[in-house]
Each structure stands twice: as C-alpha cells, then as structure tokens.
Amino acid sequence: MQANGVIGGYVIGDAVGATFYLEPSATEDIDIFVLLPTLPGSFFLELTPVYEYLKGRGSKVEGERILVGDWLVQFLRANGPLEREALDEAVHTDVEGVPTFVPRAEHLVALALRVGRAKDHARIIQFLEQNVVDLDKLNRILTRHGLLPTWEKFERRYLKEE
C-alpha cells in the first residue's frame, strides 16, 4: 500500500504492537495507525482508499475492520500529534521476512493511557512490570501531549505503594 501511494507511514499498535515488548495477549484485531495522503481538493482524510485497495486484493470488510488473510485489521488515522510522533519515532522490525514498524514502548504506553480502557491499563502495568519502558522518555511524552494528569490518576489507582 505504501509503494502504491495508498498510505504513507504506518505502525502496528495496541495489543499486537505490544507483543514486540511483552508476552502476547488475546486480541480481536490488529490496529494499524496510518498516515493518509490528502486527496486533491479535500481537507478530509478518508480510509476508503485503504479499504478499496484491500478489497481489490480479496480482503473482506467486516464493519469497521477488514479481513486480511486470517487477521481482522482496523486501520486508524494517525492524525493526532501523539500518533504522528509514534510513527516518526517507530522502531523498524522484521516479521517473518516482512519489514514493519512498531511504536516505541513509551508511545504504546501513552496511547494506551489516553484510551484508558481496563485492558489498556492492564497492558501499561505489564510494560512497567517488564521494565521495558524508559520512565524519563515516557514522562517527556506524557508532558508534551498533556497526559500527565491522566498518568497521575493512573498511578494513584494502580501503582500506589502499600
């Protein structure tokens, strides 16, 4: 899709992205944050070209996700500053011979914190327990993106010392 200009950069996020740092956990789909080219004369970023491209190659749309091979994939626009930063600072890796990109652990934690579901909080705790997060880097990211109050609330709830 990149070579054909359908998407710009991308990172594999959420639970699947976290597996590059943590033990795998159950998930329904793969979340992929993508940069999308702006269509001429439009200020809107649409995922339609992504879905049309994949449907033309045999993938099936299932609601907001698309079945690519055996995986349900949800494409998310990387249009916010945090997502863009995660993309810009992504780690290059290789999955079964295919080059791919994942966010740094600190960006995955910040994204999970912002979403704030129970499973996101559990993943943050896993990142911290596995010592794969540079807390200074995380603090700088949280500060830049206005997430320090959310982090402090998370710390009070889950990380208070007994």
N, CA and C of each residue as an Amber inpcrd file, in Angstrom:
protein
   486
   0.8260000  -1.1920000   0.0000000   0.0000000   0.0000000   0.0000000
   0.8650000   1.2490000   0.0000000   1.9950000   1.1950000   0.7040000
   2.8910000   2.3510000   0.6920000   3.4430000   2.5950000  -0.7070000
   3.9230000   1.5460000  -1.3480000   4.5280000   1.6810000  -2.6700000
   3.5340000   2.2180000  -3.6890000   2.2520000   1.9170000  -3.4920000
   1.2070000   2.3810000  -4.4080000   0.5940000   3.7100000  -3.9850000
   1.1160000   4.3190000  -2.9210000   0.6490000   5.6300000  -2.5020000
  -0.6790000   5.6510000  -1.7810000  -1.1750000   4.4810000  -1.3700000
  -2.4540000   4.4230000  -0.6570000  -2.2930000   4.9430000   0.7660000
  -1.1620000   4.5980000   1.3740000  -0.8540000   5.0970000   2.7160000
   0.5600000   5.6620000   2.7080000   0.8270000   6.4850000   3.7110000
   2.1930000   6.9420000   3.9420000   2.8180000   5.9760000   4.9230000
   3.3140000   6.4860000   6.0340000   3.8860000   5.6250000   7.0550000
   2.8150000   4.9020000   7.8470000   3.2580000   3.9290000   8.6410000
   2.3260000   3.1790000   9.4870000   3.0750000   2.5900000  10.6680000
   2.3400000   2.2670000  11.7080000   2.8500000   1.4870000  12.8320000
   1.7630000   0.5250000  13.2760000   2.2110000  -0.6280000  13.7440000
   1.2870000  -1.6170000  14.3050000   1.1560000  -1.2910000  15.7820000
  -0.0400000  -0.9630000  16.2260000  -0.2250000  -0.5230000  17.5930000
  -0.9830000  -1.5070000  18.4550000  -1.3960000  -1.0160000  19.5930000
  -2.2520000  -1.7120000  20.5380000  -1.6540000  -3.0480000  20.9670000
  -2.4610000  -4.0790000  21.1210000  -2.0060000  -5.3630000  21.6770000
  -0.9510000  -6.0350000  20.8120000  -1.1170000  -5.9910000  19.4990000
  -0.1490000  -6.6540000  18.6190000   1.1740000  -5.9040000  18.6280000
   1.1310000  -4.5830000  18.6120000   2.3590000  -3.8030000  18.7240000
   3.0740000  -4.0840000  20.0360000   2.3070000  -4.2780000  21.0970000
   2.8880000  -4.5470000  22.4150000   3.6210000  -5.8860000  22.4530000
   3.2500000  -6.8340000  21.5750000   3.9080000  -8.1460000  21.6050000
   5.3800000  -8.0700000  21.2160000   5.8250000  -6.9590000  20.6760000
   7.2420000  -6.7990000  20.3790000   8.0310000  -6.5060000  21.6520000
   7.3120000  -6.2430000  22.7520000   7.9460000  -5.9440000  24.0310000
   7.4840000  -6.8900000  25.1390000   6.2700000  -7.4180000  25.0140000
   5.6310000  -8.2060000  26.0650000   5.2050000  -9.5640000  25.5350000
   4.7760000 -10.4180000  26.4550000   4.1730000 -11.6860000  26.0530000
   2.8790000 -11.3840000  25.2960000   2.5710000 -12.1870000  24.2780000
   1.3290000 -11.9490000  23.5210000   0.1010000 -12.0390000  24.4170000
  -0.9090000 -11.2470000  24.0740000  -2.1860000 -11.3050000  24.7810000
  -3.2920000 -11.4220000  23.7480000  -4.4260000 -11.9010000  24.1890000
  -5.5580000 -12.0970000  23.2860000  -6.0390000 -10.7610000  22.7310000
  -6.3810000 -10.7590000  21.4560000  -6.9230000  -9.5630000  20.8220000
  -7.8170000  -9.9940000  19.6700000  -8.7790000  -9.1620000  19.3600000
  -9.7000000  -9.4710000  18.2720000  -9.1520000  -9.0440000  16.9210000
  -8.2700000  -8.0320000  16.9180000  -7.8110000  -7.4990000  15.6500000
  -6.4440000  -6.8540000  15.7920000  -5.8930000  -6.4670000  14.6620000
  -4.6440000  -5.7280000  14.6150000  -5.0010000  -4.2760000  14.3460000
  -4.5160000  -3.3720000  15.1820000  -4.7140000  -1.9430000  14.9490000
  -3.4830000  -1.3960000  14.2520000  -3.7010000  -0.7630000  13.1150000
  -2.6040000  -0.1700000  12.3650000  -2.8930000   1.3140000  12.1950000
  -1.9900000   2.1300000  12.7430000  -2.0850000   3.5840000  12.5790000
  -1.3940000   3.9470000  11.2720000  -2.1050000   4.6660000  10.4100000
  -1.5670000   5.0070000   9.0900000  -1.6280000   6.5040000   8.8390000
  -0.6350000   6.9730000   8.0910000  -0.6850000   8.3190000   7.5360000
  -1.3600000   8.2000000   6.1860000  -2.2980000   9.0800000   5.9380000
  -3.0410000   9.0350000   4.6800000  -2.7620000  10.2740000   3.8640000
  -2.5790000  10.0980000   2.5660000  -2.4210000  11.2890000   1.7200000
  -3.7430000  12.0420000   1.6570000  -3.6550000  13.3510000   1.5950000
  -4.8560000  14.1640000   1.4410000  -5.2540000  14.1500000  -0.0250000
  -6.5130000  13.8670000  -0.2760000  -6.9960000  13.8480000  -1.6540000
  -7.0260000  15.2670000  -2.2020000  -6.6710000  15.4510000  -3.4750000
  -6.6910000  16.8000000  -4.0560000  -8.0610000  17.4600000  -3.8750000
  -8.0410000  18.7010000  -3.4020000  -9.2800000  19.4400000  -3.2030000
 -10.0360000  19.0650000  -1.9410000  -9.4410000  18.2270000  -1.0900000
 -10.1230000  17.7790000   0.1180000  -9.2500000  18.0400000   1.3330000
  -9.9040000  18.4000000   2.4190000  -9.2040000  18.5730000   3.6820000
  -9.4060000  17.3610000   4.5790000 -10.2090000  16.3980000   4.1200000
 -10.5480000  15.2330000   4.9200000  -9.6220000  14.0680000   4.5870000
  -9.2880000  13.3290000   5.6080000  -8.5060000  12.1210000   5.4310000
  -9.4760000  10.9540000   5.5110000  -9.5750000  10.1900000   4.4490000
 -10.5290000   9.0900000   4.4200000  -9.8160000   7.7570000   4.3110000
 -10.3990000   6.7610000   4.9620000  -9.8610000   5.4140000   4.9070000
 -10.3970000   4.6330000   3.7080000 -11.3350000   5.2010000   2.9770000
 -11.9430000   4.5000000   1.8450000 -10.8930000   3.9420000   0.8800000
  -9.8570000   4.7040000   0.4870000  -8.8750000   4.1350000  -0.4410000
  -8.1680000   2.8880000   0.1130000  -7.9540000   2.8350000   1.4200000
  -7.3220000   1.6730000   2.0370000  -8.2220000   0.4600000   1.8720000
  -9.4970000   0.6250000   2.1950000 -10.4320000  -0.4930000   2.1110000
 -10.6440000  -0.9250000   0.6620000 -10.7370000   0.0270000  -0.2460000
 -10.9110000  -0.3080000  -1.6630000  -9.6880000  -1.0570000  -2.1920000
  -8.5130000  -0.6170000  -1.8210000  -7.2740000  -1.2660000  -2.2350000
  -7.2660000  -2.7220000  -1.7690000  -7.5870000  -2.9490000  -0.5000000
  -7.5470000  -4.3020000   0.0510000  -8.6830000  -5.1740000  -0.4710000
  -9.8660000  -4.5870000  -0.6520000 -10.9710000  -5.3590000  -1.2350000
 -10.6150000  -5.8270000  -2.6430000  -9.9210000  -4.9910000  -3.3950000
  -9.4870000  -5.3510000  -4.7400000  -8.4810000  -6.4880000  -4.7540000
  -7.9340000  -6.8030000  -3.5930000  -6.9750000  -7.8950000  -3.4730000
  -7.5410000  -9.0510000  -2.6610000  -8.8710000  -9.1160000  -2.5830000
  -9.5230000 -10.2690000  -1.9690000  -9.8780000 -10.1540000  -0.5070000
  -9.5830000  -9.0440000   0.1310000  -9.9400000  -8.8870000   1.5440000
 -11.4160000  -8.5530000   1.6630000 -11.9860000  -8.8890000   2.8160000
 -13.4100000  -8.6580000   3.0500000 -13.6140000  -7.6740000   4.1910000
 -14.4880000  -6.6950000   3.9770000 -14.8100000  -5.7080000   5.0010000
 -15.7890000  -6.3370000   5.9820000 -15.4970000  -6.1670000   7.2660000
 -16.3810000  -6.6280000   8.3430000 -16.5700000  -5.4750000   9.3210000
 -17.5830000  -4.6620000   9.0650000 -17.8190000  -3.4790000   9.8840000
 -16.7300000  -2.4620000   9.6570000 -16.0910000  -2.0380000  10.7430000
 -15.0060000  -1.0530000  10.6240000 -13.6470000  -1.7110000  10.4380000
 -13.6400000  -3.0210000  10.3760000 -12.3960000  -3.7670000  10.1850000
 -12.4200000  -4.4730000   8.8330000 -11.2530000  -4.9630000   8.4350000
 -11.1630000  -5.6830000   7.1700000 -10.3610000  -6.9590000   7.4130000
 -10.8370000  -8.0470000   6.8490000 -10.1800000  -9.3330000   6.9970000
  -9.0650000  -9.4260000   5.9480000  -7.8290000  -9.4210000   6.4270000
  -6.6530000  -9.5200000   5.5600000  -6.0070000 -10.8630000   5.8780000
  -6.1030000 -11.7930000   4.9570000  -5.6410000 -13.1520000   5.2410000
  -6.4900000 -13.7180000   6.3590000  -5.8520000 -14.0960000   7.4500000
  -6.5780000 -14.6500000   8.6050000  -6.7840000 -13.6280000   9.7170000
  -6.4010000 -12.3760000   9.4790000  -6.4340000 -11.3730000  10.5360000
  -7.4510000 -10.2810000  10.2580000  -8.2120000  -9.9360000  11.2950000
  -9.0380000  -8.7380000  11.2250000  -8.1340000  -7.5430000  11.5100000
  -8.2000000  -6.5510000  10.6570000  -7.3470000  -5.3800000  10.7950000
  -8.2230000  -4.1370000  10.8810000  -7.9070000  -3.2820000  11.8200000
  -8.5670000  -1.9810000  11.9110000  -7.5190000  -0.9180000  11.6130000
  -7.7810000  -0.1400000  10.5810000  -6.8890000   0.9550000  10.2240000
  -7.3750000   2.2140000  10.9220000  -6.4600000   2.8970000  11.5650000
  -6.7750000   4.1170000  12.2980000  -5.9150000   5.2380000  11.7450000
  -6.5100000   6.3950000  11.5640000  -5.7470000   7.5390000  11.0620000
  -4.7710000   8.0300000  12.1320000  -3.5550000   8.2200000  11.7260000
  -2.5270000   8.7550000  12.6300000  -2.4890000  10.2650000  12.4510000
  -3.6030000  10.9040000  12.7770000  -3.6780000  12.3410000  12.5170000
  -3.4630000  13.1970000  13.7530000  -3.3760000  12.6030000  14.9280000
  -3.1110000  13.3780000  16.1340000  -1.6210000  13.4920000  16.3900000
  -1.2200000  14.4720000  17.1850000   0.2090000  14.6630000  17.4600000
   0.8870000  13.4580000  18.1110000   0.2020000  12.7650000  19.0080000
   0.7960000  11.6030000  19.6640000   1.0080000  10.4690000  18.6600000
   0.0130000  10.2070000  17.8280000   0.1400000   9.1590000  16.8190000
   1.2450000   9.4940000  15.8190000   1.2870000  10.7650000  15.4040000
   2.3280000  11.1810000  14.4490000   3.7110000  11.0040000  15.0540000
   3.8660000  11.3740000  16.3150000   5.1600000  11.2080000  16.9740000
   5.5210000   9.7270000  17.0730000   4.5360000   8.8950000  17.4130000
   4.7800000   7.4470000  17.4940000   5.2360000   6.9080000  16.1430000
   4.6510000   7.4020000  15.0840000   5.0420000   6.9940000  13.7400000
   6.4430000   7.4870000  13.3980000   6.7170000   8.7530000  13.7000000
   8.0190000   9.3410000  13.3800000   9.1700000   8.6600000  14.1140000
   8.8910000   8.1570000  15.3120000   9.9460000   7.5420000  16.1300000
   9.8330000   6.0200000  16.1910000   9.0870000   5.4370000  15.2640000
   8.8340000   3.9980000  15.2670000  10.1140000   3.1740000  15.1690000
  10.0160000   1.9680000  15.6800000  11.1050000   1.0060000  15.6390000
  10.8940000   0.1140000  14.4160000  11.9290000  -0.0260000  13.6140000
  11.8740000  -0.9120000  12.4560000  12.1400000  -2.3360000  12.9270000
  11.3010000  -3.2690000  12.5150000  11.4870000  -4.6670000  12.8850000
  11.1450000  -5.5380000  11.6920000  11.2590000  -6.8270000  11.8660000
  11.0240000  -7.7720000  10.7900000  10.0780000  -8.8550000  11.3020000
   9.0060000  -9.1140000  10.5760000   8.0570000 -10.1620000  10.9490000
   8.0020000 -11.1580000   9.8000000   8.5720000 -12.3290000  10.0340000
   8.5970000 -13.3870000   9.0240000   9.0860000 -12.8730000   7.6720000
  10.1580000 -12.0970000   7.7050000  10.7620000 -11.5970000   6.4800000
  10.1470000 -10.3240000   5.9220000   9.1180000  -9.8090000   6.5820000
   8.4550000  -8.5960000   6.1090000   8.8650000  -7.4320000   7.0170000
   9.4880000  -6.4060000   6.4470000   9.8310000  -5.2520000   7.2860000
   8.5590000  -4.5440000   7.7470000   8.5610000  -4.1490000   9.0010000
   7.3940000  -3.4600000   9.5610000   7.8490000  -2.4970000  10.6480000
   6.9060000  -1.7360000  11.1780000   7.2080000  -0.7050000  12.1680000
   6.2550000  -0.8180000  13.3520000   6.8180000  -0.6330000  14.5500000
   6.0160000  -0.6020000  15.7810000   6.4150000   0.6280000  16.5760000
   5.4850000   1.1760000  17.3420000   5.8430000   2.3140000  18.1910000
   6.8330000   1.8870000  19.2760000   7.5760000   2.8340000  19.7810000
   8.4150000   2.5810000  20.9430000   7.4940000   2.2540000  22.1250000
   8.0240000   1.5260000  23.0760000   7.2280000   1.1160000  24.2320000
   6.5780000   2.3190000  24.9160000   7.3110000   3.4190000  25.0290000
   6.7890000   4.6040000  25.7150000   5.5820000   5.1900000  24.9850000
   5.6000000   5.1440000  23.6600000   4.4440000   5.6310000  22.8990000
   3.2560000   4.6850000  23.0410000   3.5170000   3.3780000  23.0730000
   2.4180000   2.4300000  23.2850000   1.7590000   2.6660000  24.6440000
   2.5700000   2.9460000  25.6620000   2.0200000   3.2370000  26.9910000
   1.1930000   4.5230000  26.9440000   1.7090000   5.5600000  26.3110000
   0.9830000   6.8340000  26.2400000  -0.3360000   6.6700000  25.4720000
  -0.3080000   5.9250000  24.3810000  -1.5440000   5.6940000  23.6130000
  -2.5510000   4.9010000  24.4360000  -2.0860000   3.8780000  25.1420000
  -2.9780000   3.0820000  25.9870000  -3.5530000   3.9260000  27.1210000
  -2.7200000   4.7710000  27.6950000  -3.1870000   5.6480000  28.7770000
  -4.2800000   6.5760000  28.2770000  -4.0990000   7.1320000  27.0990000
  -5.0910000   8.0490000  26.5530000  -6.4110000   7.3450000  26.2770000
  -6.3630000   6.1070000  25.7800000  -7.5990000   5.3660000  25.5080000
  -8.2690000   4.9960000  26.8280000  -7.5050000   4.4440000  27.7630000
  -7.9470000   4.2820000  29.1390000  -8.9280000   3.1670000  29.4580000
  -9.0340000   2.1620000  28.6070000  -9.9020000   1.0260000  28.9440000
  -9.1930000   0.1510000  29.9730000  -9.9320000  -0.7380000  30.6190000
  -9.3260000  -1.6310000  31.6140000  -8.1990000  -2.4460000  30.9940000
  -8.3900000  -2.9530000  29.7820000  -7.3380000  -3.7520000  29.1470000
  -6.1140000  -2.8930000  28.8010000  -6.3220000  -1.6100000  28.5490000
  -5.1960000  -0.7080000  28.3170000  -4.4080000  -0.5030000  29.6020000
  -5.1110000  -0.3310000  30.7060000  -4.4410000  -0.1770000  31.9960000
  -3.6510000  -1.4260000  32.3500000  -4.2290000  -2.5980000  32.0830000
  -3.5280000  -3.8520000  32.3590000  -2.2510000  -3.9430000  31.5180000
  -2.3140000  -3.5070000  30.2630000  -1.1350000  -3.5480000  29.3980000
  -0.0640000  -2.5900000  29.9070000  -0.4660000  -1.4140000  30.3730000
   0.5020000  -0.4600000  30.9230000   1.2270000  -1.0920000  32.1050000
   0.4840000  -1.7510000  32.9650000   1.0940000  -2.4160000  34.1210000
   2.0870000  -3.4760000  33.6580000   1.7400000  -4.2200000  32.6080000
   2.6750000  -5.2090000  32.0580000   3.9620000  -4.5390000  31.5820000
   3.8350000  -3.4420000  30.8600000   5.0180000  -2.7200000  30.3890000
   5.9020000  -2.3240000  31.5640000   5.2860000  -1.8320000  32.6220000
   6.0610000  -1.3880000  33.7780000   6.6960000  -2.5660000  34.5070000
   5.9520000  -3.6450000  34.6760000   6.4790000  -4.8160000  35.3680000
   7.6170000  -5.4700000  34.5970000   7.6000000  -5.3880000  33.2780000
   8.6420000  -5.9890000  32.4490000   9.8500000  -5.0650000  32.2810000
   9.7750000  -3.8650000  32.8390000  10.8740000  -2.8900000  32.7660000
  11.3270000  -2.6050000  31.3370000  10.3730000  -2.4580000  30.4310000
  10.7190000  -2.1610000  29.0360000  10.4450000  -0.6990000  28.6900000
  10.0610000   0.0770000  29.6930000   9.7350000   1.4880000  29.4770000
  10.8010000   2.3590000  30.1280000  11.3040000   3.3100000  29.3720000
  12.1970000   4.3220000  29.9150000  11.2900000   5.4010000  30.5240000
  11.2450000   5.4750000  31.8410000  10.3080000   6.3690000  32.5260000
  10.5900000   7.8380000  32.2400000  11.8470000   8.2000000  32.0250000
  12.1520000   9.5870000  31.6720000  11.5790000   9.9320000  30.2990000
  11.7610000   9.0440000  29.3330000  11.1880000   9.2570000  27.9950000
   9.6660000   9.3050000  28.0690000   9.0890000   8.3850000  28.8360000
   7.6370000   8.3630000  28.9810000   7.1430000   9.6790000  29.5670000
   7.8070000  10.1670000  30.5890000   7.4150000  11.4200000  31.2200000
   7.4530000  12.5830000  30.2240000   8.4880000  12.6260000  29.3890000
   8.5790000  13.6850000  28.3820000   7.4270000  13.5820000  27.3670000
   7.1040000  12.3720000  26.9600000   5.9930000  12.1660000  26.0120000
   4.6750000  12.5910000  26.6520000   4.4430000  12.1530000  27.8830000
   3.2000000  12.5000000  28.5780000   3.0860000  14.0060000  28.7670000
   4.1940000  14.6620000  29.0570000   4.1980000  16.1160000  29.2230000
   3.8610000  16.8060000  27.9080000   4.5410000  16.4010000  26.8370000
   4.3060000  17.0200000  25.5100000   2.8570000  16.8970000  25.0630000
   2.2060000  15.8090000  25.4370000   0.8600000  15.5390000  24.9270000
  -0.2410000  15.7360000  25.9700000   0.0990000  16.4270000  27.0500000
  -0.9100000  16.7950000  28.0450000  -1.5160000  15.6290000  28.7960000
  -0.7550000  14.5570000  28.9550000  -1.2920000  13.3610000  29.6060000
  -0.8060000  13.1600000  31.0390000  -0.0550000  14.1170000  31.5860000
   0.4410000  13.9510000  32.9550000  -0.6770000  13.8190000  33.9870000
  -1.7540000  14.6260000  33.9040000  -2.8350000  14.4340000  34.8850000
  -3.4610000  13.0380000  34.7960000  -3.5890000  12.5140000  33.6000000
  -4.1410000  11.1680000  33.4270000  -3.1890000  10.1360000  34.0090000
  -1.8810000  10.3350000  33.7990000  -0.8810000   9.4280000  34.3530000
  -0.9090000   9.4600000  35.8730000  -1.0150000  10.6490000  36.4510000
  -1.0540000  10.7600000  37.9090000  -2.2630000  10.0330000  38.4780000
  -3.3860000  10.1360000  37.8020000  -4.5860000   9.4100000  38.2290000
  -4.3540000   7.9040000  38.1180000  -3.7310000   7.4690000  37.0290000
  -3.4080000   6.0550000  36.8390000  -2.4830000   5.5780000  37.9620000
  -1.4540000   6.3540000  38.2590000  -0.5060000   5.9890000  39.3190000
  -1.2080000   5.8350000  40.6690000  -2.0820000   6.8050000  40.9940000
  -2.8060000   6.7300000  42.2870000  -3.6630000   5.4690000  42.3500000
  -4.2670000   5.1120000  41.2430000  -5.1770000   3.9680000  41.2370000
  -4.4590000   2.6270000  41.2100000  -3.3850000   2.5170000  40.4310000
  -2.7630000   1.2120000  40.1950000  -1.3590000   1.0400000  40.7570000
  -0.6500000   2.1240000  41.0050000   0.7550000   1.9840000  41.3720000
   1.0670000   2.4990000  42.7620000   0.0460000   2.8140000  43.5400000
   0.3190000   3.3200000  44.8880000   0.9880000   2.2230000  45.7160000
   1.9600000   2.6410000  46.4880000   2.6700000   1.6830000  47.3370000
   1.8530000   1.3980000  48.5820000   1.9350000   0.1650000  48.9970000
   1.1480000  -0.2490000  50.1680000   1.9910000  -0.2850000  51.3990000
